[in-house]
Amino acid sequence: MIHLNWKEAPTIKTVTCTQTDAKKYLVSNVLTVGKTYEVKNETEEFIFVVDNTGHVGGFYKEYFA
């Protein structure tokens, strides 16, 4: 259950949100275009960041630069 410690884990890198135009999910309420986010974990398809709610959330890489 490594995901329980991600919020306290050291930041891997930072990324900037470039768009919130999701096809299927509403992400504009937790991501802001132009804001920089701390990356806590990363997979081939997803980036796990501390979002606007203060929690770690997983998002497709297409939202970030």
N, CA, C and O atoms as a GROMACS GRO file, in nm:
protein
  260
    1MET      N    1   0.082  -0.118   0.000
    1MET     CA    2   0.000   0.000   0.000
    1MET      C    3   0.087   0.125   0.000
    1MET      O    4   0.075   0.212   0.086
    2ILE      N    5   0.174   0.132  -0.098
    2ILE     CA    6   0.267   0.243  -0.109
    2ILE      C    7   0.196   0.376  -0.134
    2ILE      O    8   0.248   0.482  -0.097
    3HIS      N    9   0.079   0.372  -0.197
    3HIS     CA   10   0.007   0.495  -0.229
    3HIS      C   11  -0.036   0.574  -0.105
    3HIS      O   12  -0.065   0.693  -0.116
    4LEU      N   13  -0.041   0.511   0.010
    4LEU     CA   14  -0.081   0.580   0.132
    4LEU      C   15   0.026   0.679   0.179
    4LEU      O   16  -0.005   0.769   0.257
    5ASN      N   17   0.150   0.663   0.133
    5ASN     CA   18   0.259   0.750   0.175
    5ASN      C   19   0.300   0.851   0.068
    5ASN      O   20   0.397   0.925   0.090
    6TRP      N   21   0.232   0.857  -0.044
    6TRP     CA   22   0.273   0.946  -0.153
    6TRP      C   23   0.270   1.092  -0.115
    6TRP      O   24   0.357   1.168  -0.158
    7LYS      N   25   0.174   1.135  -0.036
    7LYS     CA   26   0.163   1.277  -0.003
    7LYS      C   27   0.285   1.326   0.075
    7LYS      O   28   0.328   1.440   0.057
    8GLU      N   29   0.340   1.242   0.160
    8GLU     CA   30   0.457   1.277   0.239
    8GLU      C   31   0.588   1.245   0.166
    8GLU      O   32   0.695   1.285   0.211
    9ALA      N   33   0.580   1.173   0.056
    9ALA     CA   34   0.699   1.133  -0.019
    9ALA      C   35   0.767   1.255  -0.082
    9ALA      O   36   0.701   1.356  -0.108
   10PRO      N   37   0.897   1.246  -0.106
   10PRO     CA   38   0.966   1.358  -0.172
   10PRO      C   39   0.913   1.379  -0.314
   10PRO      O   40   0.871   1.284  -0.380
   11THR      N   41   0.916   1.503  -0.358
   11THR     CA   42   0.868   1.536  -0.492
   11THR      C   43   0.970   1.490  -0.596
   11THR      O   44   1.089   1.518  -0.583
   12ILE      N   45   0.923   1.418  -0.698
   12ILE     CA   46   1.010   1.368  -0.805
   12ILE      C   47   1.049   1.482  -0.897
   12ILE      O   48   1.167   1.500  -0.929
   13LYS      N   49   0.949   1.559  -0.940
   13LYS     CA   50   0.969   1.674  -1.029
   13LYS      C   51   0.844   1.759  -1.023
   13LYS      O   52   0.749   1.725  -0.952
   14THR      N   53   0.843   1.868  -1.095
   14THR     CA   54   0.723   1.951  -1.105
   14THR      C   55   0.679   1.957  -1.251
   14THR      O   56   0.762   1.953  -1.342
   15VAL      N   57   0.550   1.967  -1.272
   15VAL     CA   58   0.493   1.978  -1.405
   15VAL      C   59   0.391   2.091  -1.406
   15VAL      O   60   0.335   2.127  -1.303
   16THR      N   61   0.368   2.147  -1.524
   16THR     CA   62   0.270   2.255  -1.540
   16THR      C   63   0.151   2.202  -1.618
   16THR      O   64   0.167   2.135  -1.720
   17CYS      N   65   0.032   2.234  -1.570
   17CYS     CA   66  -0.091   2.194  -1.638
   17CYS      C   67  -0.108   2.278  -1.764
   17CYS      O   68  -0.103   2.401  -1.757
   18THR      N   69  -0.127   2.213  -1.878
   18THR     CA   70  -0.140   2.284  -2.005
   18THR      C   71  -0.284   2.291  -2.054
   18THR      O   72  -0.319   2.381  -2.130
   19GLN      N   73  -0.369   2.196  -2.011
   19GLN     CA   74  -0.509   2.198  -2.054
   19GLN      C   75  -0.591   2.110  -1.962
   19GLN      O   76  -0.538   2.019  -1.898
   20THR      N   77  -0.721   2.137  -1.957
   20THR     CA   78  -0.813   2.057  -1.875
   20THR      C   79  -0.931   2.008  -1.958
   20THR      O   80  -1.037   1.977  -1.904
   21ASP      N   81  -0.913   2.001  -2.089
   21ASP     CA   82  -1.020   1.955  -2.178
   21ASP      C   83  -1.023   1.802  -2.182
   21ASP      O   84  -0.959   1.741  -2.268
   22ALA      N   85  -1.095   1.743  -2.092
   22ALA     CA   86  -1.104   1.598  -2.083
   22ALA      C   87  -1.220   1.549  -2.168
   22ALA      O   88  -1.325   1.613  -2.175
   23LYS      N   89  -1.201   1.434  -2.232
   23LYS     CA   90  -1.307   1.375  -2.314
   23LYS      C   91  -1.414   1.309  -2.228
   23LYS      O   92  -1.533   1.316  -2.258
   24LYS      N   93  -1.370   1.243  -2.120
   24LYS     CA   94  -1.461   1.161  -2.043
   24LYS      C   95  -1.481   1.210  -1.899
   24LYS      O   96  -1.589   1.193  -1.842
   25TYR      N   97  -1.378   1.270  -1.839
   25TYR     CA   98  -1.383   1.306  -1.698
   25TYR      C   99  -1.375   1.457  -1.679
   25TYR      O  100  -1.320   1.527  -1.763
   26LEU      N  101  -1.428   1.506  -1.569
   26LEU     CA  102  -1.422   1.647  -1.534
   26LEU      C  103  -1.297   1.670  -1.448
   26LEU      O  104  -1.292   1.625  -1.333
   27VAL      N  105  -1.197   1.739  -1.503
   27VAL     CA  106  -1.074   1.764  -1.427
   27VAL      C  107  -1.053   1.912  -1.400
   27VAL      O  108  -0.961   1.948  -1.326
   28SER      N  109  -1.136   1.998  -1.456
   28SER     CA  110  -1.118   2.141  -1.438
   28SER      C  111  -1.144   2.187  -1.296
   28SER      O  112  -1.105   2.298  -1.258
   29ASN      N  113  -1.210   2.104  -1.215
   29ASN     CA  114  -1.235   2.142  -1.076
   29ASN      C  115  -1.119   2.105  -0.983
   29ASN      O  116  -1.117   2.148  -0.868
   30VAL      N  117  -1.022   2.027  -1.031
   30VAL     CA  118  -0.906   1.989  -0.949
   30VAL      C  119  -0.772   2.029  -1.009
   30VAL      O  120  -0.670   2.022  -0.942
   31LEU      N  121  -0.772   2.072  -1.136
   31LEU     CA  122  -0.650   2.119  -1.202
   31LEU      C  123  -0.675   2.259  -1.257
   31LEU      O  124  -0.786   2.290  -1.299
   32THR      N  125  -0.572   2.343  -1.257
   32THR     CA  126  -0.582   2.478  -1.310
   32THR      C  127  -0.476   2.495  -1.418
   32THR      O  128  -0.359   2.466  -1.396
   33VAL      N  129  -0.518   2.543  -1.534
   33VAL     CA  130  -0.425   2.564  -1.645
   33VAL      C  131  -0.322   2.669  -1.605
   33VAL      O  132  -0.357   2.776  -1.554
   34GLY      N  133  -0.194   2.637  -1.628
   34GLY     CA  134  -0.086   2.729  -1.597
   34GLY      C  135  -0.026   2.710  -1.458
   34GLY      O  136   0.079   2.767  -1.429
   35LYS      N  137  -0.090   2.632  -1.373
   35LYS     CA  138  -0.040   2.609  -1.238
   35LYS      C  139   0.061   2.494  -1.238
   35LYS      O  140   0.048   2.398  -1.315
   36THR      N  141   0.161   2.505  -1.153
   36THR     CA  142   0.264   2.402  -1.141
   36THR      C  143   0.228   2.307  -1.027
   36THR      O  144   0.187   2.351  -0.920
   37TYR      N  145   0.244   2.177  -1.051
   37TYR     CA  146   0.208   2.075  -0.953
   37TYR      C  147   0.329   1.988  -0.921
   37TYR      O  148   0.416   1.967  -1.006
   38GLU      N  149   0.333   1.936  -0.798
   38GLU     CA  150   0.439   1.847  -0.753
   38GLU      C  151   0.404   1.704  -0.792
   38GLU      O  152   0.296   1.655  -0.760
   39VAL      N  153   0.496   1.636  -0.860
   39VAL     CA  154   0.476   1.497  -0.901
   39VAL      C  155   0.525   1.406  -0.789
   39VAL      O  156   0.640   1.416  -0.745
   40LYS      N  157   0.437   1.317  -0.742
   40LYS     CA  158   0.471   1.224  -0.636
   40LYS      C  159   0.502   1.085  -0.688
   40LYS      O  160   0.578   1.011  -0.626
   41ASN      N  161   0.443   1.048  -0.803
   41ASN     CA  162   0.470   0.919  -0.866
   41ASN      C  163   0.433   0.930  -1.012
   41ASN      O  164   0.356   1.017  -1.051
   42GLU      N  165   0.488   0.841  -1.094
   42GLU     CA  166   0.464   0.846  -1.238
   42GLU      C  167   0.466   0.706  -1.295
   42GLU      O  168   0.550   0.624  -1.257
   43THR      N  169   0.374   0.678  -1.387
   43THR     CA  170   0.373   0.553  -1.462
   43THR      C  171   0.380   0.588  -1.609
   43THR      O  172   0.396   0.705  -1.645
   44GLU      N  173   0.368   0.488  -1.695
   44GLU     CA  174   0.374   0.514  -1.838
   44GLU      C  175   0.258   0.601  -1.886
   44GLU      O  176   0.274   0.679  -1.980
   45GLU      N  177   0.142   0.587  -1.824
   45GLU     CA  178   0.022   0.655  -1.869
   45GLU      C  179  -0.023   0.769  -1.777
   45GLU      O  180  -0.086   0.864  -1.824
   46PHE      N  181   0.008   0.760  -1.649
   46PHE     CA  182  -0.044   0.855  -1.551
   46PHE      C  183   0.066   0.929  -1.476
   46PHE      O  184   0.178   0.881  -1.462
   47ILE      N  185   0.030   1.049  -1.428
   47ILE     CA  186   0.114   1.125  -1.336
   47ILE      C  187   0.030   1.147  -1.210
   47ILE      O  188  -0.086   1.188  -1.219
   48PHE      N  189   0.089   1.122  -1.095
   48PHE     CA  190   0.020   1.139  -0.968
   48PHE      C  191   0.074   1.266  -0.904
   48PHE      O  192   0.191   1.275  -0.868
   49VAL      N  193  -0.014   1.367  -0.890
   49VAL     CA  194   0.025   1.498  -0.840
   49VAL      C  195  -0.062   1.538  -0.721
   49VAL      O  196  -0.170   1.482  -0.700
   50VAL      N  197  -0.014   1.634  -0.644
   50VAL     CA  198  -0.095   1.694  -0.539
   50VAL      C  199  -0.180   1.800  -0.608
   50VAL      O  200  -0.129   1.904  -0.649
   51ASP      N  201  -0.311   1.775  -0.621
   51ASP     CA  202  -0.400   1.863  -0.697
   51ASP      C  203  -0.453   1.977  -0.612
   51ASP      O  204  -0.408   1.998  -0.499
   52ASN      N  205  -0.548   2.052  -0.666
   52ASN     CA  206  -0.604   2.169  -0.597
   52ASN      C  207  -0.677   2.136  -0.468
   52ASN      O  208  -0.696   2.224  -0.384
   53THR      N  209  -0.718   2.011  -0.449
   53THR     CA  210  -0.787   1.971  -0.327
   53THR      C  211  -0.688   1.942  -0.213
   53THR      O  212  -0.729   1.928  -0.098
   54GLY      N  213  -0.559   1.931  -0.246
   54GLY     CA  214  -0.458   1.900  -0.146
   54GLY      C  215  -0.430   1.752  -0.133
   54GLY      O  216  -0.348   1.710  -0.051
   55HIS      N  217  -0.498   1.671  -0.214
   55HIS     CA  218  -0.479   1.527  -0.212
   55HIS      C  219  -0.402   1.483  -0.336
   55HIS      O  220  -0.396   1.558  -0.434
   56VAL      N  221  -0.344   1.364  -0.333
   56VAL     CA  222  -0.275   1.309  -0.448
   56VAL      C  223  -0.378   1.248  -0.541
   56VAL      O  224  -0.459   1.164  -0.499
   57GLY      N  225  -0.375   1.290  -0.667
   57GLY     CA  226  -0.466   1.236  -0.767
   57GLY      C  227  -0.389   1.193  -0.889
   57GLY      O  228  -0.285   1.250  -0.921
   58GLY      N  229  -0.441   1.091  -0.959
   58GLY     CA  230  -0.377   1.042  -1.080
   58GLY      C  231  -0.445   1.098  -1.203
   58GLY      O  232  -0.567   1.092  -1.215
   59PHE      N  233  -0.366   1.152  -1.294
   59PHE     CA  234  -0.418   1.215  -1.416
   59PHE      C  235  -0.339   1.166  -1.536
   59PHE      O  236  -0.222   1.132  -1.524
   60TYR      N  237  -0.404   1.164  -1.653
   60TYR     CA  238  -0.334   1.131  -1.776
   60TYR      C  239  -0.224   1.232  -1.802
   60TYR      O  240  -0.239   1.349  -1.766
   61LYS      N  241  -0.116   1.190  -1.861
   61LYS     CA  242  -0.003   1.278  -1.889
   61LYS      C  243  -0.037   1.390  -1.989
   61LYS      O  244   0.034   1.490  -1.996
   62GLU      N  245  -0.146   1.373  -2.065
   62GLU     CA  246  -0.183   1.472  -2.167
   62GLU      C  247  -0.221   1.607  -2.109
   62GLU      O  248  -0.229   1.705  -2.183
   63TYR      N  249  -0.245   1.616  -1.979
   63TYR     CA  250  -0.282   1.742  -1.917
   63TYR      C  251  -0.161   1.827  -1.876
   63TYR      O  252  -0.177   1.943  -1.838
   64PHE      N  253  -0.041   1.770  -1.885
   64PHE     CA  254   0.078   1.838  -1.834
   64PHE      C  255   0.187   1.850  -1.938
   64PHE      O  256   0.191   1.776  -2.036
   65ALA      N  257   0.277   1.949  -1.913
   65ALA     CA  258   0.394   1.968  -2.000
   65ALA      C  259   0.519   1.932  -1.925
   65ALA      O  260   0.629   1.941  -1.980
   0.00000   0.00000   0.00000
